[in-house]
Amino acid sequence: MPVSAIALCARALIKLGARPLVSFDEGTAEAEVARTLYADVRDALLSAHPWTFATAQVTLARLAGVPVADYAHAYQLPADHLRTLSAGGDGRGAGLVYRQVEDRLLTDAGRVSLTYIFRPDESAFPPVFVEALSARLAAEFCLPLTESTSRGELLHRLADEALRQARLIDSQQDTPHRLTHFPLLEARG
């Protein structure tokens, strides 16, 4: 089955022991719960970790207006932006002092490279994320559909474990981050 929003929700409903849906508009309680909760749960899970499949870098477009205070320039964040990981200038991906306000990034730099989490198409989700997301959806769908708090608690524990495993696997696809500033090492000379 190709990965899509409907397929992910159907998979979660099967984990819950409910009837899978074919469409968000089919008029069932399952479809209503899935339609209402899916996008927020997906975006929260995407934002919870710097997933390699959902990380992008762009050069931001400077806005004509000047910020009211503290910074010299404002830049427009991308439309698919979920979470800022870092901002840099002069060909670097990090190191800028900035503040994010609404859908803008404020800084004194004349050019900004942004590293951020975006919302990829479901077809780009790797299998470990599909498993973590469907487990989280099953946990979130449980209470509205079954009214069973004990079952919901169990599903939340299983979802947390699936997310931990997915984060671990995803984190192994990048060079470990090096400490760039550590006062205790600097004090030792």
N, C-alpha and C positions, 0 to 999 in steps of 0.2 A: 504494500500500500504506500503510495507516495506521501511524503510528509506535507501536511497542510494544517491549517487551523482546525478544520473539521476532523481530520484524521487524528490529531493530537487530543482533541476533546473526546472523540469516540474511544480512543485508547484509554483515557482517564476514566470514562464511564464504565468500560469493561472491568478495569481494576477495582472499581467501586462495586461491581456486581449489578450495575444498571444497564438498561438497553442503550446501545450506541446510537448516536444520531447520524443522520445523513445530511442535514441542513440546519443552519441556525434558525431558519424560519418555519420549521415543521410544526410548531404549536404545542410542543410537549414541555413538561416541567424541565426535563433534561436540556432541551434546546434553549430555554429561557435562562437557566442558570449558566450554561456554557457561554451563551452570547454575552451575558452581563459580566462574567468574571474573567473570561479568557485573556483579553488584551491587557488588563491590569496585572494579572498574574505573570504573563509572559514578559512584560516590560520590567516588572520587579525582579524577576529571576535574571534577566539579561543585565540589569543594573547592579546585581549583587556581586559580580566578579568581573575582572578584566578579561573576558573570554577572548581567545585568539581569533575565533571566527566572527566576532562582532566588534573588533577593534579596527579603527581606521585613522588615518592622518590626512589632514587637509590644511591648506593655507587659507586663513579666514579673510573675508572681505571687510575692509574698514568702512564704517558708517560715516556719513557726513557730519552728523551731530557730535558734539563734544559732551562727555559725561558731566554731570552737574558738579561732582567733587571727586577728589582723590586721584584721578587718573586722567591722562591726556587723550586717550583714544578709546573708541568703542568698536567692537567687531561683532558681526552677525554670526550666531551659532548655526550650524547646519540644521536643516529641517528634520532630519532623522536622528538628531542628537538625543541621547538618553542620559549620559553621564560623562563629565570631563575627567580624563585621567591625568593629563598634563598639558602644559602650553610652553612653547619655546620660541625663540626668535633667532635670526641669523643662521638658518639651517640646522637648528637643534630642536629636538622634540620636547625638551623640558627646560626648566630653569627660570621661567618668567614669574614675576610677582603679578598676580592678577586677582580679579574678583568676578564671579559670575553673577549677573543681575538679569532676571527674567530670561530672555532669549539672546542675551548679549554677553560678551566677555570684555571686561574693562582692564586696561593695562596702559603703561607708558611706552611700550615698545611700538616701533613703527611698522613692524611686520610680525605676524603670529602664525606659528605652526601648531595646530591643535591635534592632540591624540585623544580620541574619545570612543565611547561605546555607542554604537548605532543599532538600529532595529533591522536586522537582516530578514530576508524572506525565509519562511519556514523551511523551504527546500534546502537551505544552506546549513540547517542545524545538524551538527554531528550526532551520531547515535547516543553518546553518553548524555548530551544535553536533551535529546528527545526523551530519554528515560527519566531524567531529573524533572523535566517540565511536566510530563504526563503524571508522574508521581505527585508533584505539587498540585496539579489540577485535580487529581482524585481526592486529595486531602481537602482542598478548598470546596469541592463540589459536595463533599460528604454531608456536612451539617444541613445545608438547605434541602438536600434530596432525601436523606435518611433520618435526620434528627437524632442520630446516634453520636453522642459525644465521645464515648469510649472507642468506637470505630474511627472517628475523626482523629483522636489522639494517636492511635496506632498508625494511621495513614500519614500523619504529620511526621512521626518518627521515621517512618520508611522514606518519606520525601526528603527529610534532612540528611539521611544516610546516602540517598541517591545523589543529592546535591554535593555532599562532601566528596563522594567518589568522582563525580564529574569535574569538580574543581581541581582535584588532585591530578587527574589525567590531563586536563587542559593546561595546568601549570607546568607540566613536564615538556611542553612544546615551545619553551622559550628559555633563553639564557637566564639563570638566576640573577636577580638584581643585586648589584654591589653597593655596599654602604659608601656613600660619597661624603658624608659628614658625620663623624662620630667623635664627640668631645673627649671621651676617655682616651682614645688612641692619640689624639692631638696633644693631650696633656702629658703623655708619656714621652713625647718628642720623637 
